[in-house]
């Protein structure tokens, strides 16, 4: 089966710090796409989507140039300041850079914003409108308490496709489903929303997680979004805190089971990101 990995990262600590990585973490080293290639190819992954890691303007042009020169990367979800008044011009500039055609979406670390309604601010809404007008999608990296604002934003911007990263980071380690599950279902009720089956192992107990710990959360999004609006993402190398690349893919396949795996592991990502 051909697989598209709709969510992975790379970073080079000699270029810039990744200040979100704790001191002493196994992630505090450089991870390149060449580190990923043998694992991805061994798992049958055909194409990937490279996703931003830090909110600096230099990273997205670097990722676009990397995608243009690499056979594995089929798309980039980058970053730009949505609140800048000339955001539409900035998106157009990014599209004109080397590899600019690989820009498929924009993401901001909303999970780090202290305002739970950051997405509803007038300046952010203007930026999100520019993303939609540019034909791009918007990736949501949020915490469960921010999902309500995601619902409101998606409802008021029906021409923009919102992609929920990592299921909205449910509290897998605690085993608690609500209120996360209800909020995810409310988001899924909107036709312009999509979800990534990604990031679950690092929300679970890193050392002791089992597939049964993940199943209630996977079942919730499988039921809410369905295979047409669900896509696989490895979240490599962050996933390596709890599992290897191959293990993450194997677990996702087991969780999907009898559902339409062709769409979840390829079709949805190709359609949504225009790969």
C-alpha positions as CSV (number, residue, x, y, z in Angstrom):
1,X,0.0,0.0,0.0
2,X,1.3,3.4,-1.0
3,X,1.5,5.8,2.1
4,X,1.7,9.5,2.4
5,X,3.1,10.8,5.7
6,X,1.2,14.0,6.1
7,X,3.1,15.3,9.1
8,X,6.8,15.3,9.9
9,X,9.5,17.7,10.9
10,X,13.2,18.4,10.4
11,X,15.5,20.8,12.1
12,X,19.2,21.7,12.2
13,X,20.4,23.0,15.6
14,X,23.5,24.5,13.9
15,X,21.2,26.8,12.0
16,X,18.8,27.8,14.8
17,X,17.7,26.7,18.2
18,X,14.5,24.8,18.8
19,X,13.5,26.5,22.0
20,X,10.6,24.2,22.6
21,X,12.9,21.2,23.1
22,X,13.8,20.6,26.7
23,X,17.5,20.5,27.8
24,X,18.6,16.8,27.8
25,X,15.8,15.6,25.6
26,X,16.7,13.0,23.0
27,X,15.2,15.4,20.5
28,X,17.9,18.0,21.2
29,X,20.0,17.1,18.1
30,X,19.8,17.7,14.4
31,X,17.2,15.7,12.4
32,X,17.5,15.9,8.6
33,X,15.3,14.5,5.9
34,X,18.1,12.1,5.0
35,X,17.7,10.6,8.5
36,X,14.1,10.0,7.7
37,X,14.4,8.6,4.2
38,X,15.5,5.0,5.1
39,X,12.8,4.6,7.7
40,X,10.1,6.1,5.5
41,X,11.1,4.0,2.5
42,X,11.3,0.8,4.6
43,X,7.7,1.5,5.7
44,X,6.5,2.0,2.2
45,X,6.1,5.8,2.4
46,X,6.0,7.4,-1.0
47,X,5.6,11.1,-0.2
48,X,5.6,13.3,2.8
49,X,4.4,16.7,4.1
50,X,7.1,18.7,5.9
51,X,5.6,20.9,8.7
52,X,7.0,24.0,10.4
53,X,8.5,23.8,13.9
54,X,9.3,27.4,14.9
55,X,7.7,30.8,14.3
56,X,10.5,32.5,12.4
57,X,10.2,33.8,8.9
58,X,13.4,32.2,7.7
59,X,12.3,28.5,8.2
60,X,9.6,28.4,5.5
61,X,11.8,29.5,2.6
62,X,14.4,26.9,3.7
63,X,11.7,24.2,3.7
64,X,10.5,25.2,0.3
65,X,14.0,25.0,-1.2
66,X,14.5,21.6,0.5
67,X,11.3,20.2,-0.9
68,X,12.2,21.4,-4.4
69,X,15.4,19.4,-4.2
70,X,14.1,16.2,-2.6
71,X,12.0,13.4,-4.0
72,X,10.4,12.4,-0.7
73,X,8.8,15.8,0.2
74,X,5.7,16.6,-1.7
75,X,4.4,19.6,0.2
76,X,5.2,22.1,3.0
77,X,3.1,23.5,5.7
78,X,5.0,26.7,6.6
79,X,4.6,29.7,8.9
80,X,4.0,33.4,8.4
81,X,2.7,36.0,10.8
82,X,-1.0,36.0,10.2
83,X,-1.4,39.3,12.0
84,X,0.8,41.3,9.7
85,X,-1.3,43.7,7.5
86,X,0.4,42.6,4.3
87,X,0.0,38.9,4.9
88,X,-1.5,38.4,1.5
89,X,1.5,39.9,-0.2
90,X,3.8,37.8,2.0
91,X,2.0,34.6,1.0
92,X,2.4,35.6,-2.6
93,X,6.1,36.2,-2.1
94,X,6.6,32.8,-0.6
95,X,4.9,31.2,-3.6
96,X,7.3,32.9,-5.9
97,X,10.4,31.6,-4.0
98,X,12.4,28.6,-5.2
99,X,10.2,25.6,-4.3
100,X,7.2,28.0,-3.8
101,X,4.8,25.6,-5.5
102,X,5.4,23.2,-2.6
103,X,3.7,25.5,-0.1
104,X,0.4,23.8,0.7
105,X,-0.6,25.3,4.1
106,X,0.2,27.6,7.0
107,X,0.5,26.8,10.7
108,X,1.0,28.7,13.9
109,X,1.7,27.4,17.4
110,X,-1.7,28.3,18.7
111,X,-1.1,25.8,21.5
112,X,1.4,28.3,22.9
113,X,-1.0,31.4,22.8
114,X,-2.3,32.4,26.2
115,X,-5.5,33.6,24.7
116,X,-7.8,30.6,24.2
117,X,-9.7,32.6,21.5
118,X,-6.6,33.7,19.6
119,X,-8.0,32.3,16.4
120,X,-11.0,34.6,16.7
121,X,-9.1,37.9,16.8
122,X,-9.9,40.3,14.0
123,X,-6.3,40.5,12.8
124,X,-5.9,36.7,12.9
125,X,-9.2,36.2,11.0
126,X,-7.9,38.6,8.3
127,X,-4.8,36.5,8.0
128,X,-6.8,33.3,7.8
129,X,-8.9,34.8,5.0
130,X,-5.7,35.6,3.1
131,X,-4.6,31.9,3.6
132,X,-7.9,30.8,2.1
133,X,-7.7,33.3,-0.8
134,X,-4.2,32.0,-1.6
135,X,-5.6,28.5,-2.0
136,X,-3.8,27.2,1.0
137,X,-5.1,25.2,4.0
138,X,-4.6,26.0,7.7
139,X,-3.1,23.5,10.1
140,X,-4.4,23.7,13.7
141,X,-1.9,22.8,16.5
142,X,-4.1,23.3,19.5
143,X,-4.8,22.0,23.0
144,X,-8.3,20.6,23.9
145,X,-9.4,23.8,25.6
146,X,-8.8,25.7,22.4
147,X,-11.0,23.5,20.3
148,X,-14.1,25.6,20.9
149,X,-12.4,28.6,19.2
150,X,-11.4,26.3,16.3
151,X,-15.1,25.4,15.8
152,X,-16.1,29.0,15.7
153,X,-13.2,30.0,13.3
154,X,-14.0,27.1,10.9
155,X,-17.7,27.9,11.0
156,X,-17.2,31.6,10.1
157,X,-14.6,30.8,7.4
158,X,-16.3,28.0,5.4
159,X,-14.0,28.7,2.3
160,X,-10.9,27.7,4.4
161,X,-9.9,24.1,5.1
162,X,-8.8,23.6,8.6
163,X,-6.6,20.5,9.4
164,X,-6.5,19.4,13.0
165,X,-3.0,18.2,13.9
166,X,-2.6,15.3,16.4
167,X,-6.3,15.0,17.1
168,X,-6.2,18.2,19.1
169,X,-3.8,16.7,21.6
170,X,-6.3,14.7,23.7
171,X,-5.2,13.6,27.3
172,X,-4.3,10.0,26.3
173,X,-2.1,9.4,29.3
174,X,-5.1,10.1,31.7
175,X,-7.6,8.0,29.7
176,X,-10.1,10.9,29.9
177,X,-12.3,11.5,26.8
178,X,-14.4,14.4,27.7
179,X,-14.7,17.3,27.0
180,X,-12.2,16.6,24.2
181,X,-14.4,14.2,22.4
182,X,-17.4,16.4,22.3
183,X,-15.3,19.3,21.0
184,X,-13.8,17.2,18.3
185,X,-17.2,16.0,17.1
186,X,-18.4,19.6,17.0
187,X,-15.4,20.5,14.8
188,X,-15.9,17.4,12.6
189,X,-19.5,18.5,12.0
190,X,-18.2,21.3,9.8
191,X,-17.5,20.1,6.3
192,X,-14.3,22.3,5.9
193,X,-12.4,20.4,8.6
194,X,-10.0,17.5,8.4
195,X,-8.0,15.6,11.1
196,X,-4.6,14.0,11.2
197,X,-4.2,10.6,12.8
198,X,-0.9,11.6,14.4
199,X,0.8,12.5,17.6
200,X,-1.1,10.0,19.8
201,X,1.9,8.1,21.2
202,X,3.5,11.2,22.7
203,X,0.2,12.2,24.4
204,X,0.2,8.8,26.1
205,X,2.6,7.5,28.7
206,X,5.8,7.5,26.8
207,X,7.2,4.3,28.4
208,X,4.1,2.2,28.9
209,X,1.5,3.1,26.3
210,X,-0.4,0.3,24.5
211,X,-2.6,0.3,21.5
212,X,-5.6,-0.1,23.8
213,X,-4.7,3.3,25.3
214,X,-4.9,4.9,21.9
215,X,-8.0,3.2,20.6
216,X,-10.8,5.3,22.2
217,X,-9.2,8.4,20.8
218,X,-8.6,7.0,17.3
219,X,-12.2,5.5,17.3
220,X,-13.6,9.0,18.1
221,X,-12.0,10.7,15.1
222,X,-12.6,7.8,12.8
223,X,-16.3,8.0,13.6
224,X,-16.4,11.8,13.6
225,X,-14.4,12.6,10.5
226,X,-14.6,9.4,8.5
227,X,-11.9,8.2,6.1
228,X,-12.5,11.0,3.6
229,X,-11.4,13.6,6.2
230,X,-8.7,11.7,8.1
231,X,-5.0,11.4,7.1
232,X,-2.0,9.6,8.6
233,X,0.9,11.6,10.0
234,X,4.0,10.2,11.8
235,X,5.0,13.3,13.7
236,X,8.6,12.1,13.2
237,X,11.0,12.8,14.9
238,X,8.8,13.8,17.9
239,X,7.3,10.4,17.8
240,X,10.6,8.8,18.6
241,X,10.2,9.8,22.2
242,X,7.7,6.9,22.5
243,X,8.0,4.8,19.3
244,X,9.9,4.2,16.1
245,X,8.7,5.5,12.8
246,X,7.7,1.9,11.8
247,X,5.9,1.3,15.0
248,X,3.8,4.5,14.6
249,X,2.7,3.4,11.2
250,X,2.0,-0.1,12.3
251,X,-0.2,1.1,15.2
252,X,-2.0,3.5,12.9
253,X,-2.8,0.6,10.5
254,X,-4.0,-1.5,13.4
255,X,-6.2,1.3,14.7
256,X,-7.7,2.0,11.3
257,X,-8.5,-1.7,10.7
258,X,-11.4,-2.2,8.3
259,X,-11.9,1.4,7.5
260,X,-10.9,2.7,4.0
261,X,-7.2,2.7,4.6
262,X,-6.4,3.9,1.0
263,X,-8.0,7.3,1.8
264,X,-6.5,7.6,5.3
265,X,-3.0,6.7,4.3
266,X,-2.9,8.4,0.9
267,X,-6.1,9.8,-0.7
268,X,-7.1,12.4,1.9
269,X,-3.6,14.0,2.1
270,X,-3.3,14.1,-1.7
271,X,-6.6,15.8,-2.0
272,X,-6.5,18.2,0.9
273,X,-2.9,19.4,0.3
274,X,-3.0,19.1,-3.5
275,X,0.1,16.9,-3.6
